[in-house]
Amino acid sequence: MSAYSLTKTRFKEGVWEGLLAADSGAPTPEITVDFDGRPVRGVTVTETTESGRWAVEVPVPQEAICDGVQTFAIREAASDEVLGSFTLIAGEALGDDLRAEVSLLRAELDMLKRAFRRHCLETM
């Protein structure tokens, strides 16, 4: 069980923001963020006015803004435990994924309709 919990507060102007809370007595954490197997630079952890709480800001690197699905993993460095993550989805990959998903849902709905009609005919 982690001593820390991370909650997203907002994502605006290319910066993911969250609130990191700690169990009592937990030290100030060192946070790392990985994207595509590389560390994200410019991550800040700032103590808030409340004890045991820190504001976390993760700037989205320019190379992450592209077609496809990009996932960022937010970790506590000492334990290497994943505290949270966020995903960017953009471009053609998004359209293809959504069209494929809708097509699959339509096929499943058609299958269910046929099975329901067959069931109704057999039980009459």
N, C-alpha and C positions, 0 to 999 in steps of 0.2 A: 504494500500500500504506500502510495506516494505521500510525502509530507507537503506537497504542493498541489494546488488545483488551479487550472487556467480556464478563464471564461472570456470568450470574444466579446468586445464591447462595440467595435465597429470596424469597417473596412472602407477607407475613403482616400481618394487621391493617391492611390498606389501604396498606402501604408496600412498594414493589418495592425489593429490595436486590441489588446486584451488586458485583463486584470488577473494578476497572479496572487493567490492567497496561500498562506502557509499555516501549518499547525503551530501552536504556541512553541516558541523557542527555536524554530527553524531559522537557520542563517540566511542571509541574502543570497539568493541563488545566482548561479551563472547559467545563462540561457544560450543555447546554440540552436540555429535553424539550418536545416539542410534542404537544398533544392537540387534535384538531379545529381545527387551524390557529392555535391559541393556545398561548403558553408556559405550562408548569406551574410554579407558584410553590412555593418551599420545597425545591427540589432541593439536596441537600448532597453535597459531595465532601470526604472526610476522609482525610488521609494515614494509612496504616497503619504498623506497626512495620517493615515491609519496604520497602526503598528501591524506588521506581518502581511502587508499588502504592497504590491509593486505594479506599476504600469509598464506594460511590455509593448514595444513598437517594432514591427518588422517591415522594413521597406522592401517592396517587391522589385527585384533586379530587372533591368530592361530586357535582358535575354530571356526572361520568363514570360514575356508578353508576346505570344506567338500562337499559331494554330495548335490545337490539341488540348490535352489535359495536363496541367502542371500541379504537382502536389508538394507542399512544404510541410516538413515535420519539425515540430518545436520540442526541444529536449532540455532536460535539466542535465548540465554537463557532468556533474560529479557522479551521478548514478546512470547516466545515459538513458534515462527513462523518458519515453515520449509522453509529454504533457498534453499535447494537442496537435492539430494539423489544420491546414486549410488548402483549398483547391481552386485553381483558376481554370476555366473552360472557355475556349474561344475558337473562332474561325470555323473552317469547314468541318473539322472533326466533330464539333458540336452538332452541326446540322445533320451529318451522316449518322451520328449516334442516336439523335432524336428520331430521325426517320426510320432507322432500323428498329428502335424500341417501339414506336407506334405500329409499325408493320407486324412485329411480333405480337403485340397486344391485340391487334385486329384478328390475326390468325387464331390466337387462343380464344377470343370471344366467339368467332365463327365455330370453332370446335365445340365450345360449351353450348352454343345455340343448337347445333345438330344433336348433341348428346341429350339435351333437355327435350327437344322435340321427339326424339326416339323414345325417351323414357315416358313421355306423355302418351304416345301412341301405344306402347306396350302395356300401360296400366289401365287403359280404357276397357 
